[in-house]
Amino acid sequence: MNRRPTWFTVVIAIALVWNVLGLLAVLADLRLSAADIAALPAQQQALYAARPLWSVAASLVAVVGGTLGCLALLLRKRASIFLLYASLLGVVLQDIGIFIVAGAGWIADPVPFVLQGLVLVISIGLIFLAHHAARRGWLM
């Protein structure tokens, strides 16, 4: 097995932290009480109520798959590729649920688009890195 360059390990470690933060954010979202939701602005309350359950589940798949995929990359496991594809599928389904079904696409606020766009780009980039690692012989 070939030795990985330091930049690769650093990038994947940062991506692991990114995914763990995403996992914590999703878990915090799932723990919101009715009082917490009632304290949100009316527009956010409506979006929260309108998002389908499968979109929430897709969010979990996205962050769990991304976290485990990055951990697998650090451990040089080929399974990282499957996990990162599962994460990407979760991101896409989450976005469909949020922006199309729940209607966040009609909000004038660009922040959700920017953040979810960044999540999508990072998810795709991690898949490219995993394939790169496999081609270079850095994975078992």
MODELLER restraints for C-alpha pairs under 7 A, 6 or more apart:
rsr = mdl.restraints
at = mdl.atoms
rsr.add(forms.Gaussian(group=physical.xy_distance, feature=features.Distance(at['CA:1:A'], at['CA:137:A']), mean=5.72, stdev=0.5))
rsr.add(forms.Gaussian(group=physical.xy_distance, feature=features.Distance(at['CA:1:A'], at['CA:138:A']), mean=6.07, stdev=0.5))
rsr.add(forms.Gaussian(group=physical.xy_distance, feature=features.Distance(at['CA:2:A'], at['CA:137:A']), mean=5.62, stdev=0.5))
rsr.add(forms.Gaussian(group=physical.xy_distance, feature=features.Distance(at['CA:2:A'], at['CA:138:A']), mean=5.52, stdev=0.5))
rsr.add(forms.Gaussian(group=physical.xy_distance, feature=features.Distance(at['CA:3:A'], at['CA:138:A']), mean=6.60, stdev=0.5))
rsr.add(forms.Gaussian(group=physical.xy_distance, feature=features.Distance(at['CA:4:A'], at['CA:138:A']), mean=6.05, stdev=0.5))
rsr.add(forms.Gaussian(group=physical.xy_distance, feature=features.Distance(at['CA:9:A'], at['CA:74:A']), mean=6.71, stdev=0.5))
rsr.add(forms.Gaussian(group=physical.xy_distance, feature=features.Distance(at['CA:12:A'], at['CA:70:A']), mean=6.08, stdev=0.5))
rsr.add(forms.Gaussian(group=physical.xy_distance, feature=features.Distance(at['CA:12:A'], at['CA:74:A']), mean=6.78, stdev=0.5))
rsr.add(forms.Gaussian(group=physical.xy_distance, feature=features.Distance(at['CA:15:A'], at['CA:70:A']), mean=6.69, stdev=0.5))
rsr.add(forms.Gaussian(group=physical.xy_distance, feature=features.Distance(at['CA:16:A'], at['CA:67:A']), mean=5.71, stdev=0.5))
rsr.add(forms.Gaussian(group=physical.xy_distance, feature=features.Distance(at['CA:16:A'], at['CA:70:A']), mean=5.27, stdev=0.5))
rsr.add(forms.Gaussian(group=physical.xy_distance, feature=features.Distance(at['CA:16:A'], at['CA:71:A']), mean=6.62, stdev=0.5))
rsr.add(forms.Gaussian(group=physical.xy_distance, feature=features.Distance(at['CA:19:A'], at['CA:63:A']), mean=5.82, stdev=0.5))
rsr.add(forms.Gaussian(group=physical.xy_distance, feature=features.Distance(at['CA:19:A'], at['CA:66:A']), mean=5.84, stdev=0.5))
rsr.add(forms.Gaussian(group=physical.xy_distance, feature=features.Distance(at['CA:19:A'], at['CA:67:A']), mean=5.04, stdev=0.5))
rsr.add(forms.Gaussian(group=physical.xy_distance, feature=features.Distance(at['CA:20:A'], at['CA:67:A']), mean=6.00, stdev=0.5))
rsr.add(forms.Gaussian(group=physical.xy_distance, feature=features.Distance(at['CA:22:A'], at['CA:63:A']), mean=5.96, stdev=0.5))
rsr.add(forms.Gaussian(group=physical.xy_distance, feature=features.Distance(at['CA:23:A'], at['CA:63:A']), mean=5.17, stdev=0.5))
rsr.add(forms.Gaussian(group=physical.xy_distance, feature=features.Distance(at['CA:23:A'], at['CA:64:A']), mean=6.67, stdev=0.5))
rsr.add(forms.Gaussian(group=physical.xy_distance, feature=features.Distance(at['CA:26:A'], at['CA:60:A']), mean=6.88, stdev=0.5))
rsr.add(forms.Gaussian(group=physical.xy_distance, feature=features.Distance(at['CA:37:A'], at['CA:45:A']), mean=6.19, stdev=0.5))
rsr.add(forms.Gaussian(group=physical.xy_distance, feature=features.Distance(at['CA:38:A'], at['CA:45:A']), mean=6.89, stdev=0.5))
rsr.add(forms.Gaussian(group=physical.xy_distance, feature=features.Distance(at['CA:47:A'], at['CA:102:A']), mean=5.82, stdev=0.5))
rsr.add(forms.Gaussian(group=physical.xy_distance, feature=features.Distance(at['CA:47:A'], at['CA:103:A']), mean=6.99, stdev=0.5))
rsr.add(forms.Gaussian(group=physical.xy_distance, feature=features.Distance(at['CA:47:A'], at['CA:104:A']), mean=6.68, stdev=0.5))
rsr.add(forms.Gaussian(group=physical.xy_distance, feature=features.Distance(at['CA:50:A'], at['CA:102:A']), mean=4.76, stdev=0.5))
rsr.add(forms.Gaussian(group=physical.xy_distance, feature=features.Distance(at['CA:51:A'], at['CA:97:A']), mean=6.02, stdev=0.5))
rsr.add(forms.Gaussian(group=physical.xy_distance, feature=features.Distance(at['CA:51:A'], at['CA:98:A']), mean=5.95, stdev=0.5))
rsr.add(forms.Gaussian(group=physical.xy_distance, feature=features.Distance(at['CA:51:A'], at['CA:101:A']), mean=6.77, stdev=0.5))
rsr.add(forms.Gaussian(group=physical.xy_distance, feature=features.Distance(at['CA:51:A'], at['CA:102:A']), mean=4.69, stdev=0.5))
rsr.add(forms.Gaussian(group=physical.xy_distance, feature=features.Distance(at['CA:52:A'], at['CA:97:A']), mean=6.28, stdev=0.5))
rsr.add(forms.Gaussian(group=physical.xy_distance, feature=features.Distance(at['CA:55:A'], at['CA:93:A']), mean=6.19, stdev=0.5))
rsr.add(forms.Gaussian(group=physical.xy_distance, feature=features.Distance(at['CA:55:A'], at['CA:94:A']), mean=4.67, stdev=0.5))
rsr.add(forms.Gaussian(group=physical.xy_distance, feature=features.Distance(at['CA:55:A'], at['CA:97:A']), mean=4.96, stdev=0.5))
rsr.add(forms.Gaussian(group=physical.xy_distance, feature=features.Distance(at['CA:56:A'], at['CA:94:A']), mean=6.86, stdev=0.5))
rsr.add(forms.Gaussian(group=physical.xy_distance, feature=features.Distance(at['CA:58:A'], at['CA:90:A']), mean=4.39, stdev=0.5))
rsr.add(forms.Gaussian(group=physical.xy_distance, feature=features.Distance(at['CA:58:A'], at['CA:91:A']), mean=6.78, stdev=0.5))
rsr.add(forms.Gaussian(group=physical.xy_distance, feature=features.Distance(at['CA:58:A'], at['CA:93:A']), mean=5.92, stdev=0.5))
rsr.add(forms.Gaussian(group=physical.xy_distance, feature=features.Distance(at['CA:58:A'], at['CA:94:A']), mean=5.31, stdev=0.5))
rsr.add(forms.Gaussian(group=physical.xy_distance, feature=features.Distance(at['CA:59:A'], at['CA:90:A']), mean=5.85, stdev=0.5))
rsr.add(forms.Gaussian(group=physical.xy_distance, feature=features.Distance(at['CA:59:A'], at['CA:91:A']), mean=6.48, stdev=0.5))
rsr.add(forms.Gaussian(group=physical.xy_distance, feature=features.Distance(at['CA:59:A'], at['CA:94:A']), mean=5.57, stdev=0.5))
rsr.add(forms.Gaussian(group=physical.xy_distance, feature=features.Distance(at['CA:61:A'], at['CA:86:A']), mean=6.88, stdev=0.5))
rsr.add(forms.Gaussian(group=physical.xy_distance, feature=features.Distance(at['CA:61:A'], at['CA:87:A']), mean=5.89, stdev=0.5))
rsr.add(forms.Gaussian(group=physical.xy_distance, feature=features.Distance(at['CA:61:A'], at['CA:90:A']), mean=5.23, stdev=0.5))
rsr.add(forms.Gaussian(group=physical.xy_distance, feature=features.Distance(at['CA:62:A'], at['CA:86:A']), mean=6.81, stdev=0.5))
rsr.add(forms.Gaussian(group=physical.xy_distance, feature=features.Distance(at['CA:62:A'], at['CA:87:A']), mean=3.85, stdev=0.5))
rsr.add(forms.Gaussian(group=physical.xy_distance, feature=features.Distance(at['CA:62:A'], at['CA:88:A']), mean=6.34, stdev=0.5))
rsr.add(forms.Gaussian(group=physical.xy_distance, feature=features.Distance(at['CA:62:A'], at['CA:90:A']), mean=4.27, stdev=0.5))
rsr.add(forms.Gaussian(group=physical.xy_distance, feature=features.Distance(at['CA:62:A'], at['CA:91:A']), mean=5.34, stdev=0.5))
rsr.add(forms.Gaussian(group=physical.xy_distance, feature=features.Distance(at['CA:63:A'], at['CA:87:A']), mean=6.48, stdev=0.5))
rsr.add(forms.Gaussian(group=physical.xy_distance, feature=features.Distance(at['CA:65:A'], at['CA:83:A']), mean=4.93, stdev=0.5))
rsr.add(forms.Gaussian(group=physical.xy_distance, feature=features.Distance(at['CA:65:A'], at['CA:84:A']), mean=5.85, stdev=0.5))
rsr.add(forms.Gaussian(group=physical.xy_distance, feature=features.Distance(at['CA:65:A'], at['CA:86:A']), mean=5.85, stdev=0.5))
rsr.add(forms.Gaussian(group=physical.xy_distance, feature=features.Distance(at['CA:65:A'], at['CA:87:A']), mean=4.52, stdev=0.5))
rsr.add(forms.Gaussian(group=physical.xy_distance, feature=features.Distance(at['CA:66:A'], at['CA:83:A']), mean=6.68, stdev=0.5))
rsr.add(forms.Gaussian(group=physical.xy_distance, feature=features.Distance(at['CA:66:A'], at['CA:84:A']), mean=5.53, stdev=0.5))
rsr.add(forms.Gaussian(group=physical.xy_distance, feature=features.Distance(at['CA:66:A'], at['CA:87:A']), mean=5.20, stdev=0.5))
rsr.add(forms.Gaussian(group=physical.xy_distance, feature=features.Distance(at['CA:68:A'], at['CA:83:A']), mean=6.71, stdev=0.5))
rsr.add(forms.Gaussian(group=physical.xy_distance, feature=features.Distance(at['CA:69:A'], at['CA:80:A']), mean=4.31, stdev=0.5))
rsr.add(forms.Gaussian(group=physical.xy_distance, feature=features.Distance(at['CA:69:A'], at['CA:81:A']), mean=6.93, stdev=0.5))
rsr.add(forms.Gaussian(group=physical.xy_distance, feature=features.Distance(at['CA:69:A'], at['CA:83:A']), mean=4.84, stdev=0.5))
rsr.add(forms.Gaussian(group=physical.xy_distance, feature=features.Distance(at['CA:69:A'], at['CA:84:A']), mean=5.21, stdev=0.5))
rsr.add(forms.Gaussian(group=physical.xy_distance, feature=features.Distance(at['CA:70:A'], at['CA:80:A']), mean=6.75, stdev=0.5))
rsr.add(forms.Gaussian(group=physical.xy_distance, feature=features.Distance(at['CA:72:A'], at['CA:79:A']), mean=6.73, stdev=0.5))
rsr.add(forms.Gaussian(group=physical.xy_distance, feature=features.Distance(at['CA:72:A'], at['CA:80:A']), mean=4.99, stdev=0.5))
rsr.add(forms.Gaussian(group=physical.xy_distance, feature=features.Distance(at['CA:73:A'], at['CA:80:A']), mean=5.56, stdev=0.5))
rsr.add(forms.Gaussian(group=physical.xy_distance, feature=features.Distance(at['CA:73:A'], at['CA:130:A']), mean=6.99, stdev=0.5))
rsr.add(forms.Gaussian(group=physical.xy_distance, feature=features.Distance(at['CA:76:A'], at['CA:138:A']), mean=6.24, stdev=0.5))
rsr.add(forms.Gaussian(group=physical.xy_distance, feature=features.Distance(at['CA:76:A'], at['CA:139:A']), mean=4.36, stdev=0.5))
rsr.add(forms.Gaussian(group=physical.xy_distance, feature=features.Distance(at['CA:76:A'], at['CA:140:A']), mean=5.93, stdev=0.5))
rsr.add(forms.Gaussian(group=physical.xy_distance, feature=features.Distance(at['CA:77:A'], at['CA:139:A']), mean=5.21, stdev=0.5))
rsr.add(forms.Gaussian(group=physical.xy_distance, feature=features.Distance(at['CA:77:A'], at['CA:140:A']), mean=5.24, stdev=0.5))
rsr.add(forms.Gaussian(group=physical.xy_distance, feature=features.Distance(at['CA:78:A'], at['CA:139:A']), mean=5.34, stdev=0.5))
rsr.add(forms.Gaussian(group=physical.xy_distance, feature=features.Distance(at['CA:78:A'], at['CA:140:A']), mean=5.57, stdev=0.5))
rsr.add(forms.Gaussian(group=physical.xy_distance, feature=features.Distance(at['CA:80:A'], at['CA:130:A']), mean=6.86, stdev=0.5))
rsr.add(forms.Gaussian(group=physical.xy_distance, feature=features.Distance(at['CA:81:A'], at['CA:127:A']), mean=6.42, stdev=0.5))
rsr.add(forms.Gaussian(group=physical.xy_distance, feature=features.Distance(at['CA:81:A'], at['CA:130:A']), mean=5.78, stdev=0.5))
rsr.add(forms.Gaussian(group=physical.xy_distance, feature=features.Distance(at['CA:84:A'], at['CA:126:A']), mean=6.99, stdev=0.5))
rsr.add(forms.Gaussian(group=physical.xy_distance, feature=features.Distance(at['CA:84:A'], at['CA:127:A']), mean=5.94, stdev=0.5))
rsr.add(forms.Gaussian(group=physical.xy_distance, feature=features.Distance(at['CA:85:A'], at['CA:127:A']), mean=6.83, stdev=0.5))
rsr.add(forms.Gaussian(group=physical.xy_distance, feature=features.Distance(at['CA:88:A'], at['CA:123:A']), mean=5.69, stdev=0.5))
rsr.add(forms.Gaussian(group=physical.xy_distance, feature=features.Distance(at['CA:88:A'], at['CA:124:A']), mean=6.87, stdev=0.5))
rsr.add(forms.Gaussian(group=physical.xy_distance, feature=features.Distance(at['CA:91:A'], at['CA:120:A']), mean=6.55, stdev=0.5))
rsr.add(forms.Gaussian(group=physical.xy_distance, feature=features.Distance(at['CA:98:A'], at['CA:104:A']), mean=5.80, stdev=0.5))
rsr.add(forms.Gaussian(group=physical.xy_distance, feature=features.Distance(at['CA:99:A'], at['CA:105:A']), mean=4.42, stdev=0.5))
rsr.add(forms.Gaussian(group=physical.xy_distance, feature=features.Distance(at['CA:133:A'], at['CA:139:A']), mean=6.24, stdev=0.5))
